[in-house]
Amino acid sequence: MEFLYHLLLVLHLLGWAIVLGGVLVNLRSAKIPKGVLHGILTALLTGILMVGLASASDDLRDPDNAKVAVKLVIALVVTALVVYGVRKPRKVTTGYLGAIAGLTAVNVAVAVFWR
């Protein structure tokens, strides 16, 4: 069970890395590549699976529900921004991409510093 959790964690981190990298690379052109959409969906799904796995397993530490809620809200906002930006590319600006990058950084900071 622990191996599966760590595998999901690697995929989760890769998903967030794709989101942040894809947004930062395209700041000048102000567009959201489709890979960013796949990255955020990967991060969201693997995060939900990790929480479920940790809650169901006796081997893993129970997740902090407040922390999970904060991270889920941030992830859902980023997901909504990415989906909207992919569907309406003319609405995407550098500030829009900056918001996605900033929220991604906040989500990572919450994961690291909230103990």
Backbone as a chain_set.jsonl record, in Angstrom:
{"seq": "MEFLYHLLLVLHLLGWAIVLGGVLVNLRSAKIPKGVLHGILTALLTGILMVGLASASDDLRDPDNAKVAVKLVIALVVTALVVYGVRKPRKVTTGYLGAIAGLTAVNVAVAVFWR", "coords": {"N": [[0.824, -1.188, 0.0], [1.976, 1.175, 0.717], [3.846, 1.578, -1.311], [2.161, 2.076, -3.523], [0.992, 4.463, -2.675], [3.247, 6.157, -2.694], [3.884, 6.063, -5.397], [1.616, 7.33, -6.466], [2.083, 9.815, -5.311], [4.409, 10.659, -6.662], [3.358, 10.907, -9.282], [1.486, 12.887, -8.737], [3.111, 15.08, -8.029], [4.474, 15.397, -10.448], [2.326, 16.156, -12.073], [1.669, 18.715, -10.98], [4.089, 19.966, -11.543], [4.041, 19.999, -14.33], [1.923, 21.756, -14.735], [2.898, 24.184, -13.566], [5.33, 24.541, -14.998], [4.399, 24.574, -17.692], [2.803, 26.86, -17.671], [4.612, 28.907, -16.947], [6.444, 28.821, -19.067], [4.888, 29.742, -21.152], [4.282, 32.393, -20.599], [4.9, 34.755, -22.031], [3.622, 34.415, -24.521], [1.046, 34.194, -23.708], [-0.814, 31.971, -23.567], [-2.504, 28.871, -22.908], [-1.221, 25.759, -22.957], [-2.408, 22.501, -24.022], [-1.269, 20.495, -22.521], [-1.041, 21.507, -19.946], [-3.63, 21.371, -19.019], [-3.914, 18.58, -18.9], [-1.983, 18.099, -16.969], [-3.024, 19.39, -14.643], [-5.365, 17.951, -14.261], [-4.3, 15.441, -13.755], [-2.875, 15.98, -11.371], [-4.997, 16.703, -9.677], [-6.638, 14.377, -9.642], [-4.823, 12.388, -8.703], [-4.215, 13.473, -6.214], [-6.687, 13.292, -4.872], [-6.97, 10.508, -4.876], [-4.748, 9.826, -3.292], [-5.48, 10.861, -0.784], [-7.735, 9.301, -0.237], [-6.552, 6.754, -0.157], [-4.725, 7.048, 1.965], [-6.505, 7.507, 4.046], [-7.853, 5.086, 4.173], [-5.942, 3.205, 4.779], [-4.052, 1.386, 7.211], [-1.365, 1.545, 7.444], [-0.453, 4.026, 6.662], [-0.184, 7.508, 7.558], [-2.991, 9.26, 8.849], [-4.669, 11.695, 6.884], [-4.582, 15.28, 7.293], [-7.524, 16.834, 7.599], [-8.29, 19.536, 7.338], [-6.116, 20.695, 6.02], [-6.2, 19.193, 3.659], [-8.65, 20.083, 2.663], [-8.122, 22.819, 2.145], [-6.087, 22.584, 0.21], [-7.53, 21.214, -1.755], [-9.5, 23.084, -2.49], [-7.878, 25.114, -3.599], [-6.746, 23.64, -5.705], [-9.051, 23.074, -7.196], [-9.8, 25.65, -7.979], [-7.592, 26.349, -9.578], [-7.91, 24.367, -11.519], [-10.375, 25.159, -12.632], [-9.622, 27.656, -13.7], [-7.723, 26.845, -15.609], [-9.247, 25.171, -17.317], [-11.163, 27.03, -18.239], [-9.427, 28.824, -19.497], [-8.392, 27.223, -21.546], [-10.668, 26.752, -23.033], [-11.523, 29.326, -23.729], [-9.391, 30.908, -25.234], [-8.796, 33.548, -25.951], [-9.259, 35.094, -23.753], [-7.157, 34.756, -22.064], [-4.483, 36.179, -20.365], [-1.232, 37.551, -19.495], [-1.362, 38.102, -16.793], [-3.427, 36.41, -16.026], [-2.222, 33.918, -16.435], [-0.219, 34.275, -14.57], [-1.717, 34.23, -12.225], [-2.511, 31.552, -12.179], [0.026, 30.339, -11.933], [0.837, 31.46, -9.488], [-1.128, 30.486, -7.676], [-0.561, 27.798, -7.914], [2.0, 27.726, -6.787], [1.315, 28.517, -4.187], [-0.214, 26.315, -3.419], [1.744, 24.319, -3.363], [3.349, 25.386, -1.336], [1.6, 25.232, 0.859], [1.448, 22.462, 1.075], [4.064, 21.864, 1.833], [4.723, 23.464, 4.13], [2.604, 23.29, 5.982], [2.225, 21.505, 8.696]], "CA": [[0.0, 0.0, 0.0], [2.873, 2.328, 0.792], [4.415, 1.773, -2.645], [1.13, 2.703, -4.348], [0.884, 5.845, -2.219], [4.404, 6.911, -3.183], [3.723, 6.171, -6.847], [0.642, 8.406, -6.677], [2.742, 11.067, -4.941], [5.28, 11.041, -7.783], [2.484, 11.38, -10.364], [0.896, 14.146, -8.264], [4.131, 16.123, -8.159], [4.687, 15.614, -11.885], [1.183, 16.928, -12.562], [1.846, 20.119, -10.603], [5.252, 20.482, -12.279], [3.586, 20.278, -15.693], [1.113, 22.982, -14.681], [3.76, 25.343, -13.333], [6.248, 24.693, -16.13], [3.657, 24.963, -18.891], [2.344, 28.246, -17.538], [5.76, 29.82, -16.96], [7.028, 28.842, -20.412], [3.994, 30.456, -22.063], [3.903, 33.712, -20.084], [4.991, 35.789, -23.08], [2.621, 34.209, -25.572], [-0.256, 34.255, -23.033], [-1.726, 30.888, -23.944], [-2.412, 27.685, -22.069], [-1.139, 24.542, -23.774], [-3.273, 21.4, -23.572], [-0.551, 19.721, -21.517], [-1.338, 22.061, -18.625], [-4.916, 20.773, -18.643], [-3.645, 17.199, -18.499], [-1.229, 18.149, -15.719], [-3.878, 19.723, -13.5], [-6.28, 16.826, -14.029], [-3.485, 14.404, -13.117], [-2.61, 16.395, -9.994], [-6.253, 16.661, -8.932], [-7.057, 12.985, -9.462], [-3.891, 11.667, -7.835], [-4.377, 14.012, -4.864], [-7.886, 12.681, -4.293], [-6.659, 9.095, -4.63], [-3.817, 9.743, -2.167], [-6.234, 11.082, 0.45], [-8.536, 8.105, -0.008], [-5.657, 5.656, 0.202], [-4.195, 7.306, 3.306], [-7.606, 7.353, 4.998], [-8.264, 3.684, 4.249], [-4.825, 2.333, 5.138], [-3.523, 1.436, 8.574], [0.079, 1.754, 7.35], [-0.157, 5.425, 6.357], [-0.698, 8.502, 8.498], [-4.262, 9.854, 8.436], [-4.469, 13.058, 6.377], [-5.163, 16.419, 8.001], [-8.669, 17.195, 6.762], [-8.284, 20.974, 7.052], [-5.093, 20.891, 4.986], [-6.728, 18.607, 2.426], [-9.707, 20.97, 2.163], [-7.489, 24.017, 1.579], [-5.413, 22.19, -1.031], [-8.549, 20.862, -2.74], [-10.102, 24.33, -2.996], [-6.896, 25.742, -4.488], [-6.642, 22.808, -6.912], [-10.271, 23.26, -7.989], [-9.728, 26.983, -8.597], [-6.617, 26.247, -10.672], [-8.547, 23.564, -12.568], [-11.368, 26.001, -13.307], [-8.9, 28.648, -14.5], [-7.101, 26.18, -16.759], [-10.309, 24.741, -18.24], [-11.703, 28.235, -18.866], [-8.403, 29.356, -20.393], [-8.288, 26.363, -22.733], [-11.894, 26.924, -23.836], [-11.596, 30.719, -24.198], [-7.985, 31.338, -25.259], [-8.646, 35.006, -26.102], [-9.371, 35.714, -22.43], [-5.934, 34.491, -21.301], [-3.467, 37.234, -20.36], [-0.093, 37.175, -18.651], [-1.856, 38.123, -15.42], [-4.209, 35.184, -15.863], [-1.232, 32.854, -16.257], [0.438, 34.54, -13.293], [-2.605, 33.751, -11.165], [-2.392, 30.09, -12.149], [1.348, 30.021, -11.381], [0.835, 31.844, -8.077], [-1.929, 29.531, -6.914], [0.192, 26.543, -7.9], [3.056, 27.899, -5.788], [0.66, 28.513, -2.872], [-0.587, 24.93, -3.124], [2.979, 23.622, -2.988], [3.758, 25.916, -0.035], [0.711, 24.637, 1.858], [1.857, 21.063, 1.235], [5.374, 21.772, 2.488], [4.836, 24.138, 5.42], [1.524, 22.954, 6.906], [2.518, 20.22, 9.362]], "C": [[0.873, 1.259, 0.0], [3.51, 2.627, -0.566], [3.422, 2.487, -3.555], [0.963, 4.172, -3.976], [2.036, 6.687, -2.766], [4.39, 7.057, -4.704], [2.729, 7.281, -7.196], [1.248, 9.766, -6.342], [3.656, 11.563, -6.057], [4.441, 11.588, -8.936], [1.843, 12.721, -10.012], [1.882, 15.307, -8.441], [4.445, 16.424, -9.62], [3.546, 16.425, -12.494], [1.316, 18.403, -12.233], [3.032, 20.749, -11.324], [4.88, 20.821, -13.717], [2.775, 21.566, -15.725], [2.018, 24.2, -14.546], [4.698, 25.585, -14.507], [5.55, 25.164, -17.389], [3.192, 26.404, -18.857], [3.523, 29.213, -17.629], [6.398, 29.926, -18.341], [6.192, 29.699, -21.361], [3.554, 31.82, -21.549], [3.925, 34.788, -21.169], [3.916, 35.641, -24.135], [1.2, 34.235, -25.022], [-1.235, 33.227, -23.594], [-1.485, 29.696, -23.032], [-2.341, 26.464, -22.97], [-2.004, 23.429, -23.18], [-2.593, 20.542, -22.504], [-0.804, 20.208, -20.104], [-2.67, 21.506, -18.121], [-4.715, 19.331, -18.177], [-2.891, 17.155, -17.172], [-2.112, 18.425, -14.52], [-4.863, 18.601, -13.212], [-5.548, 15.658, -13.372], [-3.246, 14.738, -11.65], [-3.87, 16.285, -9.139], [-6.662, 15.216, -8.631], [-6.121, 12.229, -8.524], [-3.96, 12.181, -6.4], [-5.577, 13.404, -4.157], [-7.629, 11.209, -3.965], [-5.709, 8.919, -3.445], [-4.541, 9.921, -0.838], [-7.08, 9.853, 0.774], [-7.702, 6.929, 0.449], [-5.115, 5.835, 1.621], [-5.281, 7.129, 4.368], [-7.961, 5.887, 5.214], [-7.177, 2.763, 4.786], [-4.439, 2.498, 6.603], [-2.032, 1.751, 8.582], [0.452, 3.227, 7.204], [-0.777, 6.34, 7.406], [-2.01, 9.077, 7.973], [-4.032, 11.289, 7.975], [-5.148, 14.096, 7.268], [-6.285, 16.971, 7.126], [-8.727, 18.681, 6.428], [-7.284, 21.286, 5.935], [-5.583, 20.362, 3.647], [-7.791, 19.516, 1.823], [-9.123, 22.216, 1.51], [-6.825, 23.685, 0.248], [-6.416, 21.84, -2.128], [-9.199, 22.108, -3.328], [-9.15, 25.023, -3.959], [-6.793, 24.963, -5.795], [-7.873, 22.968, -7.797], [-10.298, 24.627, -8.668], [-8.75, 26.963, -9.77], [-7.212, 25.453, -11.827], [-9.553, 24.393, -13.344], [-10.692, 27.042, -14.194], [-8.294, 28.024, -15.752], [-8.162, 25.769, -17.775], [-10.89, 25.945, -18.97], [-10.706, 28.815, -19.869], [-8.218, 28.532, -21.652], [-9.5, 26.568, -23.637], [-12.022, 28.325, -24.428], [-10.189, 31.304, -24.248], [-7.806, 32.847, -25.412], [-8.724, 35.737, -24.77], [-8.088, 35.583, -21.606], [-4.948, 35.64, -21.483], [-2.278, 36.752, -19.524], [-0.486, 37.195, -17.174], [-2.653, 36.877, -15.067], [-3.27, 34.005, -15.615], [-0.47, 33.028, -14.945], [-0.396, 34.079, -12.112], [-2.533, 32.232, -11.041], [-1.06, 29.686, -11.523], [1.402, 30.333, -9.884], [0.051, 30.875, -7.207], [-1.252, 28.162, -6.847], [1.297, 26.608, -6.85], [2.477, 27.897, -4.371], [0.291, 27.085, -2.471], [0.629, 24.109, -2.699], [3.441, 24.086, -1.603], [2.891, 25.35, 1.092], [1.127, 23.193, 2.128], [3.145, 20.947, 2.046], [5.338, 22.306, 3.918], [3.742, 23.788, 6.425], [1.792, 21.562, 7.472], [1.637, 20.027, 10.549]], "O": [[0.546, 2.264, -0.631], [3.691, 3.789, -0.929], [3.8, 3.406, -4.283], [0.812, 5.027, -4.85], [1.823, 7.8, -3.246], [4.841, 8.073, -5.233], [2.968, 8.073, -8.107], [0.96, 10.757, -7.013], [3.674, 12.755, -6.362], [4.779, 12.625, -9.506], [1.676, 13.584, -10.874], [1.523, 16.374, -8.939], [4.659, 17.58, -9.986], [3.781, 17.287, -13.341], [1.104, 19.255, -13.096], [2.992, 21.928, -11.677], [5.351, 21.819, -14.263], [2.924, 22.375, -16.641], [1.912, 25.143, -15.33], [4.843, 26.721, -14.96], [6.046, 26.052, -18.082], [3.184, 27.09, -19.879], [3.437, 30.229, -18.318], [6.843, 31.002, -18.74], [6.735, 30.315, -22.278], [2.549, 32.355, -22.017], [3.041, 35.643, -21.205], [3.357, 36.636, -24.597], [0.244, 34.292, -25.796], [-2.333, 33.566, -24.035], [-0.406, 29.535, -22.462], [-3.303, 26.163, -23.677], [-2.291, 23.424, -21.983], [-3.269, 19.931, -21.675], [-0.785, 19.416, -19.161], [-2.817, 21.208, -16.936], [-5.288, 18.916, -17.17], [-3.132, 16.275, -16.346], [-1.973, 17.772, -13.486], [-5.167, 18.325, -12.052], [-6.114, 14.964, -12.527], [-3.396, 13.876, -10.784], [-3.809, 15.822, -8.0], [-6.993, 14.883, -7.493], [-6.583, 11.505, -7.642], [-3.78, 11.404, -5.461], [-5.496, 13.043, -2.983], [-8.024, 10.725, -2.904], [-5.85, 7.968, -2.677], [-4.25, 9.215, 0.128], [-7.134, 9.417, 1.923], [-8.104, 6.188, 1.347], [-5.054, 4.874, 2.389], [-5.0, 6.653, 5.468], [-8.331, 5.493, 6.32], [-7.474, 1.645, 5.207], [-4.491, 3.596, 7.158], [-1.491, 2.176, 9.603], [1.553, 3.628, 7.581], [-1.764, 5.99, 8.053], [-2.13, 9.351, 6.779], [-3.277, 12.025, 8.61], [-6.161, 13.815, 7.91], [-6.034, 17.508, 6.047], [-9.171, 19.048, 5.34], [-7.584, 22.053, 5.019], [-5.402, 21.01, 2.616], [-7.831, 19.701, 0.606], [-9.575, 22.627, 0.441], [-6.982, 24.417, -0.728], [-6.182, 22.136, -3.3], [-9.424, 22.178, -4.536], [-9.569, 25.473, -5.026], [-6.756, 25.558, -6.872], [-7.753, 22.995, -9.022], [-10.764, 24.751, -9.8], [-9.048, 27.5, -10.836], [-7.038, 25.823, -12.988], [-9.587, 24.342, -14.573], [-11.138, 27.286, -15.315], [-8.35, 28.612, -16.832], [-7.989, 25.996, -18.972], [-11.091, 25.896, -20.184], [-11.09, 29.244, -20.957], [-7.918, 29.079, -22.713], [-9.375, 26.56, -24.862], [-12.574, 28.488, -25.516], [-9.829, 32.114, -23.394], [-6.76, 33.377, -25.037], [-8.297, 36.887, -24.672], [-7.951, 36.227, -20.566], [-4.622, 36.024, -22.606], [-2.322, 35.678, -18.924], [0.01, 36.385, -16.391], [-2.563, 36.358, -13.954], [-3.49, 33.2, -14.71], [-0.119, 32.048, -14.289], [0.14, 33.595, -11.116], [-2.499, 31.692, -9.935], [-1.017, 28.792, -10.678], [1.951, 29.553, -9.106], [0.507, 30.488, -6.131], [-1.359, 27.456, -5.844], [1.505, 25.65, -6.106], [3.082, 27.338, -3.456], [0.465, 26.695, -1.316], [0.543, 23.296, -1.778], [3.875, 23.271, -0.789], [3.403, 25.025, 2.163], [1.156, 22.756, 3.278], [3.292, 20.031, 2.854], [5.867, 21.665, 4.826], [3.942, 23.979, 7.625], [1.601, 20.559, 6.784], [1.737, 19.009, 11.233]]}, "num_chains": 1, "name": "protein.A"}
